[in-house]
Amino acid sequence: MPKNINIQIFITLILLIATIVFFQWSNVDIFVQNRFYDFATQSWLIDKQEPIMRFFLYRGLKIVLVLFAVSILFSLWFFRKKSFVREYKRGLLVVLLSMMLVPATVGTLKTTTKVPCPHDIVHYGGSYPDVKVLDVYPKDSFHKSNVRCWPAGHASGGFALMSLYFLFKNPKNKKRALIVTIIIGWIMGLYKMLLGDHFLSHTIVTMLLSWLLILIVVKIVCYKDKSPEKVA
């Protein structure tokens, strides 16, 4: 089991809570999001229907992530006796479980929190009040049950890839994997911010929540397997 896994889980949880509290009682989200919105034309920096960026940064990335998860599942099942799969079995399992758990958890939270997106709120031409995750909708406000923008769902697939850190054994490769996957997550998150689908806090919360869930997966996988070979 990775050293100090319990401490890492605790620290990540504290950071997650602190982030939620900070953005709940600050206007940083609005300050940042204003830079992505043209109040004169009432438009965002990126048009949601722009086909090229939508394909490569939304649909295309989703397809790649699904295919990657399927390939890991395929390898763990059909090539489980191969030396490579046997050597990296725990790491592959951590990645696969993380890629399923992280988006599923974020998706569930999005459904239950019912937080409006930036483009939904009155400040950016929408019809909803600026309700944050710990707020209660005003009694006189009308809100649909299908608004679900907290945390950032699209970026969760990219941040789930941070689990690749636990696949590699070489420290340099582990760090490279973590840096690259954080960048991927932020590219996905920034894309949604630039078209008015998410605030900065949504993406940061998703990143921290993803890492917390990944650490929990690592702890479970290592706890279940008492053999000498562990996730690095």
CORTA-V325287 format. One record per run of one state. SS is the DSSP state (h for helix, s for strand, l for the rest). FROM is the first residue (numbers start at 1). LEN is the number of residues. If there is no record, write none. Layout:
BEGIN
ss = {SS/SS}
from = {FROM/FROM}
len = {LEN/LEN}
END
This chain:
BEGIN
ss = {l/h/l/h/s/l/s/l/h/l/h/l/h/l/h/s/h/l/s/l/h/l/h/l/h/l}
from = {1/5/25/28/37/39/43/45/51/79/83/88/89/114/118/121/122/125/128/129/153/167/171/195/200/225}
len = {4/20/3/9/2/4/2/6/28/4/5/1/25/4/3/1/3/3/1/24/14/4/24/5/25/8}
END
